[in-house]
Amino acid sequence: MKPRWGLITFAVIALAAPGPAQANFKNNIIFSRCAAAMRKEYQQANKQLLLGQLNKTCDCVVEQINSRKNIEQAKASCINLKQPISSNKNRQFL
C-alpha cells in the first residue's frame, strides 16, 4: 500500500501549527483511532458497543495521551475490565 504523502504532509503541518486548532486536531485523531479500534474489537467479538461507553472510554484515552501516557498506559487507565460487554442484539452497532 502506497503512503498518502498529501495526507501525511497535511497532518505534519497541522500538528506543527500552534494554538487550539492543533490541540483539537490532535484530540480528534486520537479519539477517532480509539473509536475505530473499539468498534473493530466489539464487532469481532460480536458484541454491542454503546455510544456512551465509546465516548467515555475514548475521552479518557485522549486525556491520558495528553497527560503524556503511552497507549498501553492509557488503555489500562481507561478500560474497565470489570464492566461486562453488552451483547444486546436489539440495538445497532456504531
Buried (B, 14 or more C-beta within 10 A) or exposed (E): EEEEEEEEEEBEEBEEEEEEEEEEBBBEBBBEBBBEBBBEEBEEEEBBBBEEBBEEBBBBBBBBBEEEBEBEEBBEEBEEEEEEEEEEEEEEEB
